[in-house]
């Protein structure tokens, strides 16, 4: 599936069935559902129906993010979505310590190459900052220097707090409403965006 994503080609259900052994053909719907869940949570990729007649799908970035790594590595959109979620949960400004604490819980460590995400510090503090998805700022008057992460302008233009909250809810296996305070903040953000679209001169 990742190869089809990289080549930007649709994938047919019959092709996916071809990689499932005969013993598991009856379980194909369950296998496919779990595989699609993994694609979304780990790589930030979702499927959209392309041709209902031929049962084909296209794989695309989740949440309308235009970020796309070079073709030589696995997609890292899931990592970006998790970081945006952590920042939102931490009050729209996450300390570097809290980000690393969350990533450590996922088995991603500072200075240790990850087989999917590469070197995480460089990706976080340089690459995603240069791409304007994140802001990486020194906390005022911190000695020794401490840093924080915020959403960058590209994150605000390509996704919403509600979309990120829904992704985070899927990631943690919870309902978005169970994040009560965050859910209400995300609703206010949706209303604000709707007003801005309705009256762009405000």
CNS distance restraints for C-alpha pairs under 8 A (distance, minus, plus):
assign (resid   1 and name CA) (resid   5 and name CA) 6.26 0.50 0.50
assign (resid   1 and name CA) (resid  11 and name CA) 7.36 0.50 0.50
assign (resid   1 and name CA) (resid  59 and name CA) 7.95 0.50 0.50
assign (resid   2 and name CA) (resid   6 and name CA) 6.18 0.50 0.50
assign (resid   2 and name CA) (resid  74 and name CA) 7.89 0.50 0.50
assign (resid   3 and name CA) (resid   7 and name CA) 6.17 0.50 0.50
assign (resid   4 and name CA) (resid   8 and name CA) 5.85 0.50 0.50
assign (resid   4 and name CA) (resid   9 and name CA) 5.16 0.50 0.50
assign (resid   4 and name CA) (resid  10 and name CA) 6.67 0.50 0.50
assign (resid   4 and name CA) (resid  11 and name CA) 6.60 0.50 0.50
assign (resid   4 and name CA) (resid  59 and name CA) 7.61 0.50 0.50
assign (resid   5 and name CA) (resid   9 and name CA) 6.43 0.50 0.50
assign (resid   5 and name CA) (resid  10 and name CA) 7.91 0.50 0.50
assign (resid   5 and name CA) (resid  58 and name CA) 7.53 0.50 0.50
assign (resid   5 and name CA) (resid  59 and name CA) 5.44 0.50 0.50
assign (resid   5 and name CA) (resid  60 and name CA) 7.10 0.50 0.50
assign (resid   6 and name CA) (resid  71 and name CA) 6.71 0.50 0.50
assign (resid   8 and name CA) (resid  58 and name CA) 7.65 0.50 0.50
assign (resid   8 and name CA) (resid  59 and name CA) 7.56 0.50 0.50
assign (resid   9 and name CA) (resid  58 and name CA) 6.78 0.50 0.50
assign (resid  10 and name CA) (resid  50 and name CA) 7.11 0.50 0.50
assign (resid  10 and name CA) (resid  56 and name CA) 6.18 0.50 0.50
assign (resid  10 and name CA) (resid  57 and name CA) 5.33 0.50 0.50
assign (resid  10 and name CA) (resid  58 and name CA) 4.51 0.50 0.50
assign (resid  10 and name CA) (resid  59 and name CA) 7.16 0.50 0.50
assign (resid  11 and name CA) (resid  15 and name CA) 6.81 0.50 0.50
assign (resid  11 and name CA) (resid  16 and name CA) 7.60 0.50 0.50
assign (resid  11 and name CA) (resid  56 and name CA) 5.39 0.50 0.50
assign (resid  11 and name CA) (resid  57 and name CA) 5.33 0.50 0.50
assign (resid  11 and name CA) (resid  58 and name CA) 6.27 0.50 0.50
assign (resid  12 and name CA) (resid  16 and name CA) 6.64 0.50 0.50
assign (resid  12 and name CA) (resid  54 and name CA) 7.08 0.50 0.50
assign (resid  12 and name CA) (resid  55 and name CA) 5.81 0.50 0.50
assign (resid  12 and name CA) (resid  56 and name CA) 4.06 0.50 0.50
assign (resid  12 and name CA) (resid  57 and name CA) 6.30 0.50 0.50
assign (resid  13 and name CA) (resid  17 and name CA) 6.17 0.50 0.50
assign (resid  13 and name CA) (resid  55 and name CA) 5.69 0.50 0.50
assign (resid  13 and name CA) (resid  56 and name CA) 5.97 0.50 0.50
assign (resid  13 and name CA) (resid  57 and name CA) 7.83 0.50 0.50
assign (resid  14 and name CA) (resid  18 and name CA) 6.23 0.50 0.50
assign (resid  14 and name CA) (resid  55 and name CA) 7.96 0.50 0.50
assign (resid  15 and name CA) (resid  19 and name CA) 7.16 0.50 0.50
assign (resid  16 and name CA) (resid  20 and name CA) 7.14 0.50 0.50
assign (resid  17 and name CA) (resid  25 and name CA) 7.18 0.50 0.50
assign (resid  17 and name CA) (resid  28 and name CA) 7.14 0.50 0.50
assign (resid  20 and name CA) (resid  24 and name CA) 6.29 0.50 0.50
assign (resid  20 and name CA) (resid  25 and name CA) 6.17 0.50 0.50
assign (resid  20 and name CA) (resid  28 and name CA) 7.34 0.50 0.50
assign (resid  21 and name CA) (resid  25 and name CA) 6.45 0.50 0.50
assign (resid  24 and name CA) (resid  28 and name CA) 6.51 0.50 0.50
assign (resid  27 and name CA) (resid  31 and name CA) 6.20 0.50 0.50
assign (resid  28 and name CA) (resid  32 and name CA) 5.90 0.50 0.50
assign (resid  29 and name CA) (resid  33 and name CA) 6.09 0.50 0.50
assign (resid  30 and name CA) (resid  34 and name CA) 6.24 0.50 0.50
assign (resid  31 and name CA) (resid  35 and name CA) 6.10 0.50 0.50
assign (resid  32 and name CA) (resid  36 and name CA) 6.05 0.50 0.50
assign (resid  33 and name CA) (resid  37 and name CA) 6.21 0.50 0.50
assign (resid  34 and name CA) (resid  38 and name CA) 6.28 0.50 0.50
assign (resid  35 and name CA) (resid  39 and name CA) 6.24 0.50 0.50
assign (resid  36 and name CA) (resid  40 and name CA) 6.28 0.50 0.50
assign (resid  36 and name CA) (resid  46 and name CA) 7.05 0.50 0.50
assign (resid  36 and name CA) (resid  47 and name CA) 7.45 0.50 0.50
assign (resid  37 and name CA) (resid  41 and name CA) 6.16 0.50 0.50
assign (resid  38 and name CA) (resid  42 and name CA) 5.70 0.50 0.50
assign (resid  38 and name CA) (resid  43 and name CA) 7.60 0.50 0.50
assign (resid  39 and name CA) (resid  43 and name CA) 5.26 0.50 0.50
assign (resid  39 and name CA) (resid  44 and name CA) 6.40 0.50 0.50
assign (resid  39 and name CA) (resid  45 and name CA) 5.46 0.50 0.50
assign (resid  39 and name CA) (resid  46 and name CA) 6.85 0.50 0.50
assign (resid  40 and name CA) (resid  44 and name CA) 4.39 0.50 0.50
assign (resid  40 and name CA) (resid  45 and name CA) 4.61 0.50 0.50
assign (resid  40 and name CA) (resid  46 and name CA) 5.47 0.50 0.50
assign (resid  40 and name CA) (resid  62 and name CA) 7.15 0.50 0.50
assign (resid  40 and name CA) (resid  78 and name CA) 6.83 0.50 0.50
assign (resid  41 and name CA) (resid  45 and name CA) 7.81 0.50 0.50
assign (resid  41 and name CA) (resid  78 and name CA) 5.71 0.50 0.50
assign (resid  41 and name CA) (resid 171 and name CA) 6.25 0.50 0.50
assign (resid  42 and name CA) (resid  76 and name CA) 7.69 0.50 0.50
assign (resid  42 and name CA) (resid  77 and name CA) 7.88 0.50 0.50
assign (resid  42 and name CA) (resid  78 and name CA) 4.97 0.50 0.50
assign (resid  42 and name CA) (resid  79 and name CA) 7.08 0.50 0.50
assign (resid  43 and name CA) (resid  74 and name CA) 7.64 0.50 0.50
assign (resid  43 and name CA) (resid  75 and name CA) 5.42 0.50 0.50
assign (resid  43 and name CA) (resid  76 and name CA) 5.41 0.50 0.50
assign (resid  43 and name CA) (resid  77 and name CA) 5.40 0.50 0.50
assign (resid  43 and name CA) (resid  78 and name CA) 4.43 0.50 0.50
assign (resid  43 and name CA) (resid  79 and name CA) 7.21 0.50 0.50
assign (resid  44 and name CA) (resid  61 and name CA) 6.02 0.50 0.50
assign (resid  44 and name CA) (resid  62 and name CA) 5.30 0.50 0.50
assign (resid  44 and name CA) (resid  75 and name CA) 7.54 0.50 0.50
assign (resid  44 and name CA) (resid  76 and name CA) 6.99 0.50 0.50
assign (resid  44 and name CA) (resid  77 and name CA) 4.53 0.50 0.50
assign (resid  44 and name CA) (resid  78 and name CA) 3.89 0.50 0.50
assign (resid  44 and name CA) (resid  79 and name CA) 7.59 0.50 0.50
assign (resid  44 and name CA) (resid  81 and name CA) 7.21 0.50 0.50
assign (resid  45 and name CA) (resid  59 and name CA) 6.35 0.50 0.50
assign (resid  45 and name CA) (resid  60 and name CA) 5.47 0.50 0.50
assign (resid  45 and name CA) (resid  61 and name CA) 4.67 0.50 0.50
assign (resid  45 and name CA) (resid  62 and name CA) 5.18 0.50 0.50
assign (resid  45 and name CA) (resid  77 and name CA) 7.36 0.50 0.50
assign (resid  45 and name CA) (resid  78 and name CA) 7.60 0.50 0.50
assign (resid  46 and name CA) (resid  59 and name CA) 5.65 0.50 0.50
assign (resid  46 and name CA) (resid  60 and name CA) 5.50 0.50 0.50
assign (resid  46 and name CA) (resid  61 and name CA) 6.18 0.50 0.50
assign (resid  46 and name CA) (resid  62 and name CA) 5.52 0.50 0.50
assign (resid  47 and name CA) (resid  57 and name CA) 6.12 0.50 0.50
assign (resid  47 and name CA) (resid  58 and name CA) 5.59 0.50 0.50
assign (resid  47 and name CA) (resid  59 and name CA) 4.56 0.50 0.50
assign (resid  47 and name CA) (resid  60 and name CA) 6.24 0.50 0.50
assign (resid  48 and name CA) (resid  57 and name CA) 5.47 0.50 0.50
assign (resid  48 and name CA) (resid  58 and name CA) 5.39 0.50 0.50
assign (resid  48 and name CA) (resid  59 and name CA) 6.46 0.50 0.50
assign (resid  48 and name CA) (resid  60 and name CA) 7.40 0.50 0.50
assign (resid  49 and name CA) (resid  55 and name CA) 7.60 0.50 0.50
assign (resid  49 and name CA) (resid  56 and name CA) 6.29 0.50 0.50
assign (resid  49 and name CA) (resid  57 and name CA) 4.45 0.50 0.50
assign (resid  49 and name CA) (resid  58 and name CA) 6.42 0.50 0.50
assign (resid  50 and name CA) (resid  55 and name CA) 7.70 0.50 0.50
assign (resid  50 and name CA) (resid  56 and name CA) 5.44 0.50 0.50
assign (resid  50 and name CA) (resid  57 and name CA) 4.62 0.50 0.50
assign (resid  50 and name CA) (resid  58 and name CA) 5.82 0.50 0.50
assign (resid  51 and name CA) (resid  55 and name CA) 5.76 0.50 0.50
assign (resid  51 and name CA) (resid  56 and name CA) 5.12 0.50 0.50
assign (resid  51 and name CA) (resid  57 and name CA) 6.76 0.50 0.50
assign (resid  52 and name CA) (resid  56 and name CA) 6.50 0.50 0.50
assign (resid  61 and name CA) (resid  65 and name CA) 6.04 0.50 0.50
assign (resid  61 and name CA) (resid  66 and name CA) 7.27 0.50 0.50
assign (resid  61 and name CA) (resid  77 and name CA) 7.27 0.50 0.50
assign (resid  62 and name CA) (resid  77 and name CA) 7.71 0.50 0.50
assign (resid  63 and name CA) (resid 158 and name CA) 7.54 0.50 0.50
assign (resid  63 and name CA) (resid 159 and name CA) 6.03 0.50 0.50
assign (resid  63 and name CA) (resid 163 and name CA) 6.63 0.50 0.50
assign (resid  63 and name CA) (resid 164 and name CA) 7.91 0.50 0.50
assign (resid  64 and name CA) (resid 158 and name CA) 6.12 0.50 0.50
assign (resid  64 and name CA) (resid 159 and name CA) 6.68 0.50 0.50
assign (resid  65 and name CA) (resid 155 and name CA) 7.88 0.50 0.50
assign (resid  65 and name CA) (resid 158 and name CA) 5.52 0.50 0.50
assign (resid  65 and name CA) (resid 159 and name CA) 6.81 0.50 0.50
assign (resid  66 and name CA) (resid 158 and name CA) 7.39 0.50 0.50
assign (resid  67 and name CA) (resid  77 and name CA) 7.23 0.50 0.50
assign (resid  68 and name CA) (resid  75 and name CA) 7.05 0.50 0.50
assign (resid  68 and name CA) (resid  77 and name CA) 7.72 0.50 0.50
assign (resid  69 and name CA) (resid  73 and name CA) 7.02 0.50 0.50
assign (resid  69 and name CA) (resid  74 and name CA) 7.68 0.50 0.50
assign (resid  69 and name CA) (resid  75 and name CA) 6.08 0.50 0.50
assign (resid  69 and name CA) (resid  76 and name CA) 7.11 0.50 0.50
assign (resid  73 and name CA) (resid 116 and name CA) 7.71 0.50 0.50
assign (resid  74 and name CA) (resid 116 and name CA) 6.02 0.50 0.50
assign (resid  74 and name CA) (resid 117 and name CA) 7.53 0.50 0.50
assign (resid  75 and name CA) (resid 116 and name CA) 7.82 0.50 0.50
assign (resid  76 and name CA) (resid  80 and name CA) 6.68 0.50 0.50
assign (resid  76 and name CA) (resid 116 and name CA) 7.34 0.50 0.50
assign (resid  76 and name CA) (resid 117 and name CA) 5.97 0.50 0.50
assign (resid  77 and name CA) (resid  81 and name CA) 6.18 0.50 0.50
assign (resid  78 and name CA) (resid  82 and name CA) 6.21 0.50 0.50
assign (resid  79 and name CA) (resid  83 and name CA) 6.32 0.50 0.50
assign (resid  79 and name CA) (resid 117 and name CA) 7.38 0.50 0.50
assign (resid  80 and name CA) (resid  84 and name CA) 6.23 0.50 0.50
assign (resid  81 and name CA) (resid  85 and name CA) 6.12 0.50 0.50
assign (resid  81 and name CA) (resid 164 and name CA) 6.64 0.50 0.50
assign (resid  81 and name CA) (resid 167 and name CA) 7.51 0.50 0.50
assign (resid  81 and name CA) (resid 168 and name CA) 7.96 0.50 0.50
assign (resid  82 and name CA) (resid  86 and name CA) 6.21 0.50 0.50
assign (resid  82 and name CA) (resid 168 and name CA) 6.87 0.50 0.50
assign (resid  83 and name CA) (resid  87 and name CA) 6.23 0.50 0.50
assign (resid  83 and name CA) (resid  99 and name CA) 7.19 0.50 0.50
assign (resid  84 and name CA) (resid  88 and name CA) 6.23 0.50 0.50
assign (resid  84 and name CA) (resid 151 and name CA) 6.60 0.50 0.50
assign (resid  84 and name CA) (resid 164 and name CA) 6.95 0.50 0.50
assign (resid  85 and name CA) (resid  89 and name CA) 6.10 0.50 0.50
assign (resid  85 and name CA) (resid 164 and name CA) 5.79 0.50 0.50
assign (resid  85 and name CA) (resid 165 and name CA) 6.47 0.50 0.50
assign (resid  85 and name CA) (resid 168 and name CA) 6.05 0.50 0.50
assign (resid  86 and name CA) (resid  90 and name CA) 6.07 0.50 0.50
assign (resid  86 and name CA) (resid  94 and name CA) 6.95 0.50 0.50
assign (resid  86 and name CA) (resid  99 and name CA) 6.76 0.50 0.50
assign (resid  86 and name CA) (resid 102 and name CA) 7.80 0.50 0.50
assign (resid  87 and name CA) (resid  91 and name CA) 6.59 0.50 0.50
assign (resid  87 and name CA) (resid  92 and name CA) 5.02 0.50 0.50
assign (resid  87 and name CA) (resid  93 and name CA) 5.32 0.50 0.50
assign (resid  87 and name CA) (resid  94 and name CA) 4.83 0.50 0.50
assign (resid  87 and name CA) (resid  99 and name CA) 7.89 0.50 0.50
assign (resid  87 and name CA) (resid 149 and name CA) 6.81 0.50 0.50
assign (resid  87 and name CA) (resid 150 and name CA) 6.29 0.50 0.50
assign (resid  87 and name CA) (resid 151 and name CA) 7.23 0.50 0.50
assign (resid  88 and name CA) (resid  92 and name CA) 4.41 0.50 0.50
assign (resid  88 and name CA) (resid  93 and name CA) 7.03 0.50 0.50
assign (resid  88 and name CA) (resid  94 and name CA) 7.85 0.50 0.50
assign (resid  88 and name CA) (resid 161 and name CA) 7.27 0.50 0.50
assign (resid  88 and name CA) (resid 182 and name CA) 7.84 0.50 0.50
assign (resid  89 and name CA) (resid 182 and name CA) 6.99 0.50 0.50
assign (resid  90 and name CA) (resid  94 and name CA) 5.30 0.50 0.50
assign (resid  92 and name CA) (resid 150 and name CA) 6.22 0.50 0.50
assign (resid  92 and name CA) (resid 151 and name CA) 7.31 0.50 0.50
assign (resid  93 and name CA) (resid 148 and name CA) 6.49 0.50 0.50
assign (resid  93 and name CA) (resid 149 and name CA) 5.75 0.50 0.50
assign (resid  93 and name CA) (resid 150 and name CA) 4.96 0.50 0.50
assign (resid  93 and name CA) (resid 151 and name CA) 7.87 0.50 0.50
assign (resid  94 and name CA) (resid  98 and name CA) 6.40 0.50 0.50
assign (resid  94 and name CA) (resid  99 and name CA) 6.61 0.50 0.50
assign (resid  94 and name CA) (resid 148 and name CA) 5.41 0.50 0.50
assign (resid  94 and name CA) (resid 149 and name CA) 5.19 0.50 0.50
assign (resid  94 and name CA) (resid 150 and name CA) 6.66 0.50 0.50
assign (resid  95 and name CA) (resid  99 and name CA) 6.48 0.50 0.50
assign (resid  95 and name CA) (resid 146 and name CA) 7.86 0.50 0.50
assign (resid  95 and name CA) (resid 147 and name CA) 6.06 0.50 0.50
assign (resid  95 and name CA) (resid 148 and name CA) 4.16 0.50 0.50
assign (resid  95 and name CA) (resid 149 and name CA) 6.22 0.50 0.50
assign (resid  96 and name CA) (resid 100 and name CA) 6.24 0.50 0.50
assign (resid  96 and name CA) (resid 146 and name CA) 7.40 0.50 0.50
assign (resid  96 and name CA) (resid 147 and name CA) 5.49 0.50 0.50
assign (resid  96 and name CA) (resid 148 and name CA) 5.09 0.50 0.50
assign (resid  96 and name CA) (resid 149 and name CA) 6.55 0.50 0.50
assign (resid  97 and name CA) (resid 101 and name CA) 6.06 0.50 0.50
assign (resid  98 and name CA) (resid 102 and name CA) 6.26 0.50 0.50
assign (resid  99 and name CA) (resid 103 and name CA) 6.22 0.50 0.50
assign (resid 100 and name CA) (resid 104 and name CA) 5.86 0.50 0.50
assign (resid 100 and name CA) (resid 109 and name CA) 7.28 0.50 0.50
assign (resid 100 and name CA) (resid 110 and name CA) 7.34 0.50 0.50
assign (resid 101 and name CA) (resid 105 and name CA) 6.49 0.50 0.50
assign (resid 102 and name CA) (resid 106 and name CA) 6.80 0.50 0.50
assign (resid 103 and name CA) (resid 107 and name CA) 6.49 0.50 0.50
assign (resid 103 and name CA) (resid 108 and name CA) 5.11 0.50 0.50
assign (resid 103 and name CA) (resid 109 and name CA) 6.76 0.50 0.50
assign (resid 104 and name CA) (resid 108 and name CA) 4.97 0.50 0.50
assign (resid 104 and name CA) (resid 109 and name CA) 5.45 0.50 0.50
assign (resid 108 and name CA) (resid 112 and name CA) 7.46 0.50 0.50
assign (resid 108 and name CA) (resid 114 and name CA) 6.57 0.50 0.50
assign (resid 108 and name CA) (resid 120 and name CA) 7.31 0.50 0.50
assign (resid 109 and name CA) (resid 113 and name CA) 7.90 0.50 0.50
assign (resid 109 and name CA) (resid 114 and name CA) 7.98 0.50 0.50
assign (resid 109 and name CA) (resid 120 and name CA) 7.22 0.50 0.50
assign (resid 110 and name CA) (resid 119 and name CA) 7.70 0.50 0.50
assign (resid 110 and name CA) (resid 120 and name CA) 6.28 0.50 0.50
assign (resid 110 and name CA) (resid 121 and name CA) 5.84 0.50 0.50
assign (resid 111 and name CA) (resid 119 and name CA) 6.49 0.50 0.50
assign (resid 111 and name CA) (resid 120 and name CA) 7.11 0.50 0.50
assign (resid 111 and name CA) (resid 121 and name CA) 6.65 0.50 0.50
assign (resid 112 and name CA) (resid 119 and name CA) 6.30 0.50 0.50
assign (resid 112 and name CA) (resid 120 and name CA) 7.51 0.50 0.50
assign (resid 113 and name CA) (resid 117 and name CA) 7.72 0.50 0.50
assign (resid 113 and name CA) (resid 118 and name CA) 5.13 0.50 0.50
assign (resid 113 and name CA) (resid 119 and name CA) 4.56 0.50 0.50
assign (resid 113 and name CA) (resid 120 and name CA) 7.05 0.50 0.50
assign (resid 114 and name CA) (resid 118 and name CA) 4.69 0.50 0.50
assign (resid 114 and name CA) (resid 119 and name CA) 6.18 0.50 0.50
assign (resid 114 and name CA) (resid 120 and name CA) 7.26 0.50 0.50
assign (resid 117 and name CA) (resid 123 and name CA) 7.94 0.50 0.50
assign (resid 118 and name CA) (resid 123 and name CA) 7.55 0.50 0.50
assign (resid 119 and name CA) (resid 123 and name CA) 6.38 0.50 0.50
assign (resid 120 and name CA) (resid 124 and name CA) 5.95 0.50 0.50
assign (resid 121 and name CA) (resid 125 and name CA) 5.84 0.50 0.50
assign (resid 121 and name CA) (resid 126 and name CA) 7.74 0.50 0.50
assign (resid 122 and name CA) (resid 126 and name CA) 5.21 0.50 0.50
assign (resid 122 and name CA) (resid 127 and name CA) 6.41 0.50 0.50
assign (resid 123 and name CA) (resid 127 and name CA) 4.76 0.50 0.50
assign (resid 123 and name CA) (resid 128 and name CA) 6.05 0.50 0.50
assign (resid 124 and name CA) (resid 128 and name CA) 5.49 0.50 0.50
assign (resid 124 and name CA) (resid 129 and name CA) 7.05 0.50 0.50
assign (resid 124 and name CA) (resid 134 and name CA) 7.95 0.50 0.50
assign (resid 125 and name CA) (resid 129 and name CA) 5.94 0.50 0.50
assign (resid 125 and name CA) (resid 136 and name CA) 6.43 0.50 0.50
assign (resid 126 and name CA) (resid 130 and name CA) 5.95 0.50 0.50
assign (resid 127 and name CA) (resid 131 and name CA) 6.19 0.50 0.50
assign (resid 128 and name CA) (resid 132 and name CA) 6.25 0.50 0.50
assign (resid 128 and name CA) (resid 133 and name CA) 5.39 0.50 0.50
assign (resid 128 and name CA) (resid 134 and name CA) 5.70 0.50 0.50
assign (resid 129 and name CA) (resid 133 and name CA) 5.91 0.50 0.50
assign (resid 129 and name CA) (resid 134 and name CA) 4.78 0.50 0.50
assign (resid 129 and name CA) (resid 135 and name CA) 5.66 0.50 0.50
assign (resid 129 and name CA) (resid 136 and name CA) 6.80 0.50 0.50
assign (resid 129 and name CA) (resid 152 and name CA) 7.49 0.50 0.50
assign (resid 131 and name CA) (resid 154 and name CA) 7.62 0.50 0.50
assign (resid 132 and name CA) (resid 152 and name CA) 5.10 0.50 0.50
assign (resid 132 and name CA) (resid 153 and name CA) 5.96 0.50 0.50
assign (resid 132 and name CA) (resid 154 and name CA) 5.30 0.50 0.50
assign (resid 132 and name CA) (resid 155 and name CA) 7.32 0.50 0.50
assign (resid 133 and name CA) (resid 151 and name CA) 6.15 0.50 0.50
assign (resid 133 and name CA) (resid 152 and name CA) 4.44 0.50 0.50
assign (resid 133 and name CA) (resid 153 and name CA) 6.44 0.50 0.50
assign (resid 133 and name CA) (resid 154 and name CA) 5.05 0.50 0.50
assign (resid 133 and name CA) (resid 155 and name CA) 4.81 0.50 0.50
assign (resid 134 and name CA) (resid 149 and name CA) 6.58 0.50 0.50
assign (resid 134 and name CA) (resid 150 and name CA) 5.74 0.50 0.50
assign (resid 134 and name CA) (resid 151 and name CA) 4.76 0.50 0.50
assign (resid 134 and name CA) (resid 152 and name CA) 4.16 0.50 0.50
assign (resid 134 and name CA) (resid 153 and name CA) 7.74 0.50 0.50
assign (resid 134 and name CA) (resid 155 and name CA) 7.30 0.50 0.50
assign (resid 135 and name CA) (resid 149 and name CA) 5.58 0.50 0.50
assign (resid 135 and name CA) (resid 150 and name CA) 5.00 0.50 0.50
assign (resid 135 and name CA) (resid 151 and name CA) 5.99 0.50 0.50
assign (resid 135 and name CA) (resid 152 and name CA) 5.16 0.50 0.50
assign (resid 136 and name CA) (resid 147 and name CA) 6.74 0.50 0.50
assign (resid 136 and name CA) (resid 148 and name CA) 5.79 0.50 0.50
assign (resid 136 and name CA) (resid 149 and name CA) 4.80 0.50 0.50
assign (resid 136 and name CA) (resid 150 and name CA) 6.66 0.50 0.50
assign (resid 137 and name CA) (resid 147 and name CA) 5.45 0.50 0.50
assign (resid 137 and name CA) (resid 148 and name CA) 5.38 0.50 0.50
assign (resid 137 and name CA) (resid 149 and name CA) 6.49 0.50 0.50
assign (resid 138 and name CA) (resid 142 and name CA) 7.63 0.50 0.50
assign (resid 138 and name CA) (resid 145 and name CA) 6.55 0.50 0.50
assign (resid 138 and name CA) (resid 146 and name CA) 5.72 0.50 0.50
assign (resid 138 and name CA) (resid 147 and name CA) 4.25 0.50 0.50
assign (resid 138 and name CA) (resid 148 and name CA) 6.31 0.50 0.50
assign (resid 139 and name CA) (resid 145 and name CA) 7.10 0.50 0.50
assign (resid 139 and name CA) (resid 146 and name CA) 5.58 0.50 0.50
assign (resid 139 and name CA) (resid 147 and name CA) 5.30 0.50 0.50
assign (resid 139 and name CA) (resid 148 and name CA) 6.50 0.50 0.50
assign (resid 141 and name CA) (resid 145 and name CA) 7.86 0.50 0.50
assign (resid 142 and name CA) (resid 146 and name CA) 5.79 0.50 0.50
assign (resid 151 and name CA) (resid 155 and name CA) 5.98 0.50 0.50
assign (resid 151 and name CA) (resid 156 and name CA) 6.88 0.50 0.50
assign (resid 152 and name CA) (resid 156 and name CA) 6.62 0.50 0.50
assign (resid 153 and name CA) (resid 157 and name CA) 6.24 0.50 0.50
assign (resid 154 and name CA) (resid 158 and name CA) 6.03 0.50 0.50
assign (resid 155 and name CA) (resid 159 and name CA) 5.85 0.50 0.50
assign (resid 155 and name CA) (resid 160 and name CA) 7.89 0.50 0.50
assign (resid 156 and name CA) (resid 160 and name CA) 6.39 0.50 0.50
assign (resid 159 and name CA) (resid 163 and name CA) 6.50 0.50 0.50
assign (resid 159 and name CA) (resid 164 and name CA) 7.29 0.50 0.50
assign (resid 160 and name CA) (resid 164 and name CA) 6.33 0.50 0.50
assign (resid 160 and name CA) (resid 186 and name CA) 7.76 0.50 0.50
assign (resid 160 and name CA) (resid 189 and name CA) 7.66 0.50 0.50
assign (resid 160 and name CA) (resid 190 and name CA) 7.48 0.50 0.50
assign (resid 161 and name CA) (resid 165 and name CA) 5.96 0.50 0.50
assign (resid 161 and name CA) (resid 186 and name CA) 5.12 0.50 0.50
assign (resid 161 and name CA) (resid 189 and name CA) 6.94 0.50 0.50
assign (resid 161 and name CA) (resid 190 and name CA) 7.92 0.50 0.50
assign (resid 162 and name CA) (resid 166 and name CA) 6.09 0.50 0.50
assign (resid 162 and name CA) (resid 183 and name CA) 7.18 0.50 0.50
assign (resid 162 and name CA) (resid 186 and name CA) 4.84 0.50 0.50
assign (resid 162 and name CA) (resid 187 and name CA) 6.88 0.50 0.50
assign (resid 162 and name CA) (resid 189 and name CA) 7.85 0.50 0.50
assign (resid 162 and name CA) (resid 190 and name CA) 7.26 0.50 0.50
assign (resid 163 and name CA) (resid 167 and name CA) 6.26 0.50 0.50
assign (resid 164 and name CA) (resid 168 and name CA) 6.08 0.50 0.50
assign (resid 165 and name CA) (resid 169 and name CA) 6.00 0.50 0.50
assign (resid 165 and name CA) (resid 176 and name CA) 6.34 0.50 0.50
assign (resid 165 and name CA) (resid 182 and name CA) 7.71 0.50 0.50
assign (resid 165 and name CA) (resid 183 and name CA) 7.40 0.50 0.50
assign (resid 165 and name CA) (resid 186 and name CA) 7.67 0.50 0.50
assign (resid 166 and name CA) (resid 170 and name CA) 6.31 0.50 0.50
assign (resid 166 and name CA) (resid 175 and name CA) 7.87 0.50 0.50
assign (resid 166 and name CA) (resid 176 and name CA) 5.67 0.50 0.50
assign (resid 167 and name CA) (resid 171 and name CA) 6.12 0.50 0.50
assign (resid 168 and name CA) (resid 172 and name CA) 6.17 0.50 0.50
assign (resid 169 and name CA) (resid 173 and name CA) 5.75 0.50 0.50
assign (resid 169 and name CA) (resid 174 and name CA) 4.79 0.50 0.50
assign (resid 169 and name CA) (resid 175 and name CA) 5.66 0.50 0.50
assign (resid 169 and name CA) (resid 176 and name CA) 5.32 0.50 0.50
assign (resid 170 and name CA) (resid 174 and name CA) 6.23 0.50 0.50
assign (resid 170 and name CA) (resid 175 and name CA) 7.53 0.50 0.50
assign (resid 174 and name CA) (resid 178 and name CA) 6.81 0.50 0.50
assign (resid 175 and name CA) (resid 179 and name CA) 7.58 0.50 0.50
assign (resid 176 and name CA) (resid 180 and name CA) 7.73 0.50 0.50
assign (resid 176 and name CA) (resid 183 and name CA) 6.41 0.50 0.50
assign (resid 177 and name CA) (resid 183 and name CA) 5.76 0.50 0.50
assign (resid 178 and name CA) (resid 183 and name CA) 7.86 0.50 0.50
assign (resid 179 and name CA) (resid 183 and name CA) 5.69 0.50 0.50
assign (resid 180 and name CA) (resid 184 and name CA) 6.34 0.50 0.50
assign (resid 181 and name CA) (resid 185 and name CA) 6.30 0.50 0.50
assign (resid 182 and name CA) (resid 186 and name CA) 6.02 0.50 0.50
assign (resid 183 and name CA) (resid 187 and name CA) 6.19 0.50 0.50
assign (resid 184 and name CA) (resid 188 and name CA) 6.26 0.50 0.50
assign (resid 185 and name CA) (resid 189 and name CA) 6.23 0.50 0.50
assign (resid 186 and name CA) (resid 190 and name CA) 6.23 0.50 0.50
assign (resid 187 and name CA) (resid 191 and name CA) 6.25 0.50 0.50
assign (resid 188 and name CA) (resid 192 and name CA) 6.11 0.50 0.50
assign (resid 189 and name CA) (resid 193 and name CA) 6.17 0.50 0.50
assign (resid 190 and name CA) (resid 194 and name CA) 6.14 0.50 0.50
assign (resid 191 and name CA) (resid 195 and name CA) 6.21 0.50 0.50
assign (resid 192 and name CA) (resid 196 and name CA) 6.22 0.50 0.50
assign (resid 193 and name CA) (resid 197 and name CA) 6.22 0.50 0.50
assign (resid 194 and name CA) (resid 198 and name CA) 6.16 0.50 0.50
assign (resid 195 and name CA) (resid 199 and name CA) 6.00 0.50 0.50
assign (resid 195 and name CA) (resid 200 and name CA) 7.92 0.50 0.50
assign (resid 196 and name CA) (resid 200 and name CA) 5.07 0.50 0.50
assign (resid 196 and name CA) (resid 201 and name CA) 7.86 0.50 0.50
assign (resid 196 and name CA) (resid 202 and name CA) 6.84 0.50 0.50
